[in-house]
């Protein structure tokens, strides 16, 4: 081979061993750099993901449940979960009675010892029931033509209250929602679920109202025939003679034997029986139960009690009492002593109820060092009266119709129980209201359209103030309202059950983040 050809072959043969080695090392370094870059990028992503995870971003969006065809995120389910939880522990004392430890998570504590169900499991179970109610009935509301505009004022008011509470506690609105509804709640989720729940309530109430008004007289009478025991008024009197407590030790503090203790108990009960028999004979001879209660300084007695429904009568003497004839008396023995009872009457109260509207102006009160309400000062009464005079002047200057009064009640009344429905109280029975109010409403001369003012100044009450009252008129007897309510609730439950059948619920993995 010529030297020139050999040279040419070498030129075309590629790099020599030294060059090849250098090329391989460069390739290796390049590959290593690429690998390190990928690892670094993955590490960065993991760090970011960990930080995001700690914020609850992923947990909040995890699928926590299904309701019908809808999938609820952990944040959405937490709205219902923490509503249930808050209502369950309405106060710390309730939690204490149940032995609940706030330092532990819900899933660490057993709610039902017989099944081992934890508090978390129970709250999730109830949350799914409430979520089904909201999702199913919201759709019913939409199908019926309702819109979110109908509940926007209630939504706005709830949001305003939440923001006010947040401000009072020195936290932001978002932080307050997380405190109330768990770490995954956001303002958007809260407001959407709140709107949904209010839409559901809207159609639920609408259904009840339609059913309530749909029952004819015959429906109510048939209901009474089947439920007389729960609707009849029972009038009766009673006295209770408790056997005196006995000591279980002698004068030196030495424990008495069982036989000695039993003898003392028997003697104490015999003493109670003797007094009860004396009182029984006295009332049979015409003495009042009140006078006998005073004579024996009894702490448990009642003279001519009117109880609605037989179950309102104490079970200790109910059976024997209801066997007695009109004004008959009897002695009833119980473990702790003796009752003297007298049956007076049983009847269906059919007096009409009354509908009224009212406007309340409270007189400002204070509390003493023990937290008891202190009656208003003269200045406070004067301020309340001045405000009520202005309201009454506005009433006199109006068209003086029921609608005019209702509008004033919504604008001016301090009664939170009625200042959104025109101050209306329907189907009110005698004795429902505070004395001054009650006496005015149930005056036998009262007629529709009457307007009057009363001052409530009962010592020791929780509030004082002036009432401007508009008498609407008579309504059905109490028992008819009770019958309508029971029939309507039963029918509405059946209506809802038919809807709920199309909205099965299931718990998904995201629910595990609740109650931690």
Order of alpha helices (4+ residues) and beta strands (2+ residues): alpha-alpha-alpha-beta-beta-alpha-alpha-beta-beta-alpha-alpha-alpha-alpha-alpha-alpha-beta-alpha-alpha-beta-alpha-beta-beta-beta-beta-beta-alpha-alpha-beta-alpha-beta-beta-alpha-beta
